[in-house]
Structure formats: structure tokens, C-alpha cells
Amino acid sequence: MALYDRDYNNTTAADIAYETNVGTASVTFMKQTYQLLGASMISSALGAYLTMPYVETIASFKWFIFGFVMFMAFFGFSMTRRNNFLHLMALFVFTFALGVMIVPLLAFTIAKGNGAFIGNAFLMTSVLFGALSLFAINSKSDFSSWGKPLFITFVVIFIASLVNYFLLHSPIMHIVITAGILLLFSLFTIYDTQNIANGAYDSPVDAAVSLFLDFFNMFTSILQLLGIMGDD
């Protein structure tokens, strides 16, 4: 925000050159991040497409796949961060695994005759994600304080989803949780995008992971809500 309050009468040529270099580096970083985000989506789509014929096997190993995804999210990228090549490969392995993980959801949607919902959900997610990203980049508000509340909310929703899955089996609770996930990761999109624009990430791979998780969770939430609303 200091950029908007700067006294330009005291600005030197060196200051201007420094800010220009910083701005160029920021744009380059953002460009690399979104390029990796696009590549990650292709990787995830390939994971879903190539393993779709094995949906029953995937359903049998869903908790193993989920465990692998959680391991990568919390530990895997930290382990590969010092090696740029391994870090990049970890991104594609992770996103490929996420594509595999949602195969049962995609197969169920298609089996119900609602295959068009997949394309609709992707389009709706893309529009929402793009609008939120533009808002975060252009907003003069500071969203850096959102991190801790969003993470706490994530933990609460995660626990609630497990309780409902194993104990309650409540369709209404499932709808509430799914809507909560959509709202949560919409806010995460704003938070993560502004952090990337402000240089909070050291690697475009880490930045791409954050944005991909936001997009992925929004997509699956919208797809489930469309399926629920389209099912008598």
C-alpha cells in the first residue's frame, strides 16, 4: 500500500529503477505461476481421464490416494523444495493424483446422466476463480490477516466432513459442508492471489499449488451442488 502514499517529489532515479525491477520480477513470477497452474490442470485432467476405466479399483483405494494427497500437501513439497526439478515433478504428481482421486465423483455424475454438469462446473469455477483473482490483484485492501481464520475454518470443516461421512450420514449436512467449502476456498483464492502478487512465495511451484487447491476444491464443490440440485 505504500506505493499509493509515496511522495514522488523525493523519489530518485535509483528508486524508480528499483521499483521497475521489482514490478517486472513480480509480473514474471505471476506469469510463471499461472503457466504452472494451467499445466497442473492438464496434469489433473490426464489423471482423471487415464484412470476413468478403473473407477472401481480407485474407489477401493480411495483412502490410500487421499492419504498420499494429504502427505504431499503437508510434507511432500517441503521435502522437495531444495531441488527445483523434484519440486516441479512433485507438482505434477500431486495434481495428477488429485485428478485420480475425483474419478469416482466424475464417474457417478456421468452414470446419473449428468455428464454436462462437469463442463458446466468447470466453466462456473473458471469464471468465479478469474473474478476473485482480479479482485484480489486490483483491490487496495490488505487480506494478509485472513490466513489464520481461514485455516481454522478449514480444520473445522474438514473435521465436520469426516464426522458426517462416518457417523451422521446427513444429506443436509453434506450440502452445508459443500457450500462451506465453496465459500472457504473462494476466500482462499483472494488471500492466496494477493499473497502471490505481494511476493509472499519464494517459488512459483508453491504459488501454483495454492491456487490449484483453491480451484480444485471450488470445482468439486460446485459439481456436487449441481448434482444435488439436479437430482430429484
N, C-alpha and C positions, 0 to 999 in steps of 0.2 A: 504493500500500500504506500510505501514511502515514495514510490515513483510519482504518485499523483500530488504529493505535497512538496516536491523538490523545488528549491529556489534556483531557478535557471540562471539568475544573474551571477551566481557564484560557481557555475558549472564550468570546468576546464575542458580542454580538448581531450585530455587523458581520461577524464570521467566519461565523456561521450563515447570515446573509443572502447573503454571498458564495458560500458552498458551495451554497446553494439555487439561486442563479442559475446557477452553473457546472453543477450537476446538471441543471437544466432545459434549458440550452443543449445539453448532451450528449445528452439524450433527444431533443430536437428534431432534432439532427444525425443521430442514428441512425435516427430515423423517416424523414427525408428520404432518407437513404442507401438504406434498404430499399424505399422507394417507387420510387426511381430504378432499383434492382435489378429490381423487378417489371416496370417499364416496359421495361427493357433486355431482359428475357426475351421480352416480347411482340414487341419490335422484331426480335430474333433469330429468333423463330418465324415472323414475317412474311417475313423474308429467305429462310428455307428454303422456306416454303410457296409464295411467289410465283415462285420461280425453279426449283422442282422440275421443271417441264416442260422445262427447258433444261439438264438434267443433263450431257448430252454436251458442250455448249458450256462449261459451268462446269469440267468435267474438263479441257478443252483449255487453259483459262486459270487452272488451279489455282495455278500458281506466281506469276502476276501478283496473284491475290487474296491469296495468302499473303504476298507482299511488301508489299501495301498494308496488311494487318493488322499486320504487324511494324512498318511505318513509323508507323502510328497509335499503337501501343503504346509505342514508344520515343521518338518525336518529335512526333507529331500533337497529343497532349494538352498537351504543353509549349508548343506554338505557340499554342494557343487559350485557355490558362489565364487570360489577362488580360481576356478578353471572355466574360462569363457565358453569353450566348446561344450564341456559337460553341462554347463548351466543352460546353454541353448538347447541341447538334447533333452535335458530334464523338462523343459517347457513343452516340447512336442510329445514326449512320453506321457506327461501329465494330462495334456489336453486330449490326446488320443484315448487315454484311459477314461476320461470323463465322457467321451463320446460312446465308448463301450458301455459305461455304467447306465446310460439312459436308454439303451436299446430296448429293455422290457417296456418302458413307458411309450416309446415310439411304436413298438410292435402292437401294444394294446390299443393305442389310438387308431392305428391303421386297421386292426381287426374289428374295431367298432364301426368302421366305415367313415371315420373322421380324419382320414389322411390329410385332407386340405387344411385341417387345423394346424398342422406342423408348419406349413408355409405361412399361414396367417400369423401364427405366434412369432415366427422369426421376423416377419415384416413389422409387426407391432413392437417387438423388442428393439429392433434396429431404430425405429423412429423415436421411441422413448429414450433409448440409450443416447442417440445423437442429440436430442433436445436437452437432456440433462447435462451432457458433456459440454455443449455450447454454453449453457447457463453457467456452469462451473468455471469455465475459462474466462467468460466475459464479466462475471459478477465481481463487484468490488468488496463483497462481504468475505470475511475470513471464516472458513469452515474447519480450520485445523483443530478446534476443540471438540469436534464431533467424534473423534476416534474412540475414546474410552466408552462413551454412552452407546455407540453403535456396536462395539464389541460385546458389551454386557448384554445388549438386546439380542445379539446373535446367539450367545450362550443360552439365554432364556428360551428363545425359540427352538434352538437345537434340542434342549432337554425336553421341552414340551412336545416336540415332534416324536421323540423316542418314547415318551410316556404314552402318547396317543397310539403309536404304532403297536406297542407291545401290550398295553393294558386297556386303554379306553375304547379303541376302535370306533371312534366317533366321527361320522362324516362331517358334521357341523364343525367339529374341532379341526378337522383336516382342512376345511375351507378357510377357517380363520387363520390357521397357521400358514397356509399357502399365500393368502393375501398379505399376511405379515411379512413373509419372506420377500414378496414382490416390493412392498414398501421399503423394507430394510435395505435391500440391495439397490434400490433406486437412490436412496440417500447415500449409500456407499459409493455409488457412481459419481455423485457430486464431490464427495470427500476425496476419493482417490484421484479423480481427474485434476482437481485443484492442487493436490499434493504433487502430482507429476509436473504440472505447469510451474509450480514453485520450486522445483528441483529437490524434492524430498527423497527421491530414489537415486541410488547410485548406478543402477543397471536398468536398461530398457527391458530386459527379460523380466525382472521383478515387477516393473510397472505394468507390463503386458499381462502377467499372471493376475495381478489385482483387477485389472479391467476385464479380463476374460471371465474371472469368477463372478464379477458383477453381472456381466451379460448372460452367462450360463444360468445363473440362478433366477434371473428375471425371465429368461426364456422358458425354463421348465415350469416356473410358477404360472406364467400366462398360458402355457399349453395345458396345464392341469385345470386351470379355471375355465378355459374354453371348453374342455372336455366335460367338466361338471355342468356348465350352463347348457351345453348341447345334449345332455343326457337326461331323458325323461325320468 
